[in-house]
Amino acid sequence: MSHYYISFFSWVNEPEQKGGSDEIYHNIANIIKEDLWLNPLNYFNNEDYDEDEDESCDVEKDDDNDDQDHDDEEEE
């Protein structure tokens, strides 16, 4: 099965795509016009970030301590 990918700019310039449903293009355009265009920072900043995920990624703190231990051993 081959996939045909169209760029966003091609989609904007050619709203009448062959073999596609015009309704889906209008829905996407309305989402962009009514929500994304007016509030881009809501999507850019990813405000729905889950704080629980952040707690599970404390690898840097452990790595920093390990590096200091190795540096001390090398000095001896």
N, C-alpha and C positions, 0 to 999 in steps of 0.2 A: 504494500500500500504506500503510495507516494503522498507526501504532504506538500502543499503549496503554501508557503509563508508569504504574507504581504506585509510590507512595512507600514508603520503608522501613517506616514506621510502619503503613501500611495492610497491608503484607505480614505484619508481625508480628501484627497484630490479626486478620487473616483468612487463616489458613494454608491453607484449602481454596479456592484460586483456581480459577475456572472456566477450562477450556481449558488449564491448565498442568499440568505434571508435578509431582506431590507429591514425587517423589524429589529433584529439583533443589532444592526448598525445604528439604528435610531436610539435604541435603549442605551448603548454605550455612549453615544454622543450626548444624550441627556444626562447621564451620570457625570460625565466630564464637565458639561456646562453648568449643572446645578449644584454639584458638590465639590468635585476635585478642583475646578477652576477657582471657586470662591474660597476654598479652605485648603490650599496645598500643604501647609505646614502640618495639618493633622495627619497626612499620609507620610510626609517626609520624616517627621519626628517619631513616627510609630508609637503613638501614645498608649496603645494597647499592650505594651511590653509587660510581660509577666515577671514580677519581682522574684518569684521562686526560682526562675531559671538563672537569675543573676547569682544567687547564693550557691548554686551548684558549680559555679565556674571560678572558684577561688584558687586556681592553680598558680597564679603569679606569686602569691604570697609565699607559698611553699617553695617555689623555685628560687625565689630571692634568698631565702634562708639556706637552701642547699648550696647556692653559689658562694655565699660567705663562708660556709664550712670548708668548701674546697679551696678557697683562697687562703684560709688559715693554714691548711695542711701544706700548701705549696711553699709558704713562707718559712716553714720549719726546716 
